[in-house]
Structures are given as C-alpha cells and as structure tokens.
Amino acid sequence: MTRVLRLLVTTGEPAGIGPDICLRLAAGAYPHQLVFAGDPELLAGRARTLGLSIGIRPFEQDETRAPQRPGEMRVLARTLVRPSVAGQPEPANAPYVLALLDAAINGCVSHVFDAVVTAPVHKGLICDAGQPFSGHTEYFAERLGCPRPVMLLVAGDLRVALATTHLPLRAVPDAMDIDMLLEILRVMHRDLQGRFQIERPTILVCGLNPHAGEGGHLGWEDDRIIAPAIARARAEDIDALGPLPADTVFTPRSLTRADAVLAMYHDQGLPVVKHSGFGGGVNVTLGLPIIRTSVDHGTALELAGSGQADHGSLVAAVDLAVRLAG
C-alpha cells in the first residue's frame, strides 16, 4: 500500500487569490492528505463568495492520515489581525501571513508534514508593514539556517534555477562571485540527484552579458566569474557547461542535453519558464532540509473573490511536492 503523505498548504495573502485556489483544491479529491494553514472564518466567507460547498474543520495533529475528500478542508488555524476583503490588501495582516509560513516551517521540521506548498504572498505589502521580506525563498532559508537557497522553476521537463533572485538589475553583477556560483551549482547537483532522482544531472549555465561577454568585449563577468566557477564545479565532477549565451541556451536543440539551466538573474530565466508553462509551473526551493514548492504566479488581487482564478499551478505544485517527498 502506498504511504499517505501529509502536505501543508499555506493560503497566502488573504486579500489575494490564495484562499480562492486553496478552496478549489479542497473541493476535489486527492490521494494524499492536504492541510491548509489559514483563518477558518476567512476561508468560510470566501467559500460562500465563490459559491463553493466546503466543510471546514480544525486539523488535529494526532489524527490518522487519510486522502483528501472532496469538499472537506482541514485547517491549521491562524487568526487574521484585521478582517480581510478580497482585493483590498491590509498591511496590518502581514504578521498573519508570516505566521502561516512559520507554521509550515515548524510543522515540516517536526515531521508533522512531509512537505509545504505555498500560495502567493504580497512582498511589497509585508515590507510596507515594516518587515523586510524579499520572498519565500529567502525567508525559508533564513528561518532554517540555510546559507545558499536556490530558486528553481519547473514547467514540464524544463527546470530553470536562478543565481540571483529578487534584486534590481543594476545590483546583479555585484552580487555574483566565484564561490557563490560554485555553491549554487553544488546545491543544484545535489538536489537534482537526491530530490529529482537524476543520476548524473547536466546543468547549462547562462552567461550574464550578451553573447556570454563576447570574449570580454561585452563585459568581463563571464570570463572572470562564471567560467572559473564552472571549471571548479567540473573539477568536483559536476556536469556544468558554459557560460552559454542566454539567447540560445533555451532553444530546443540546446535543451535536449540539459537537466536544468542556471540563469544569472530573475528576468533572464523566468520569462522562458512562464512562456513555456504559465499556470502550470512550479517554484521549488533547493538547498533546504525540507521540501517546499509553490505556485508560479502572484496574488492577482483583481481576481480575488471573482471565481476566475485558475488553480492549475497549485495542483502542479502539490503534485511535485508529493513526487519529491515520496
């Protein structure tokens, strides 16, 4: 008999589509146990708005693991600071959003949950509330004491990791150095082997500058930072190739030899992934002692409570979390 896994799904920014897509997920059946972290009153009210018949009940840690039943929502309860209205974000609820993440981290570390799947949060709103926050990836890494988290986006067979994440473009070159890129390649190699079960992963590494620097004529970072990092990785038997021009690395012919691509910055890699599979892509944090996946989209405040939010990426994130945890 297949072991029933228990996943915690955080419901994200309360004024966004996080509660909507979580409710739609709970409306269907699933072969593993799904527990949702959020405010029960918020979820009940949003269910009424969406016309969904969902039975909400508290999650008990000692209850028997059982597959998700249609229309049943187990909730790990946390309480909003202030009432939330769909589409109208309230900065006072930033501590509530972070409390959901803390509950997920604590639950996975204590082995109550096998993995966490996160609905989107509003980074700017959390920062406006006085809490420095650059994203789930960095928050999980800091809480778990992991010095080198790696953001990996997955869309079908395409896997794209980021060397830098939520940085202004002008700050990217200054954030890069040989040791940092080597550590990222090590994390990717280890987790592609351990999590994704790829025996000898091949990683294509993008250059930073056009044409990977054109021999130094279009920038020096490719020759002086990226290439030496790749050489050191290959000396450790990591199959990293590059630096390669980013405008050709994502061509079908090039990707046939790749298990993953390492892009140097956010908008070098993510547009390709989202074009390839937006609405069905998954964000995975590598380098953590726990499994964390997420949707590939934001809070979509304008769609909250409208019934138009697509929960396909959340389903894909849950499916991948099960695969990695299993």
Summary of the structure (lengths in Angstrom):
residues: 326
radius of gyration: 20.2
end to end distance: 13.0
largest distance: 63.4
contacts: 1148
relative contact order: 0.17
helix: 42%
strand: 20%
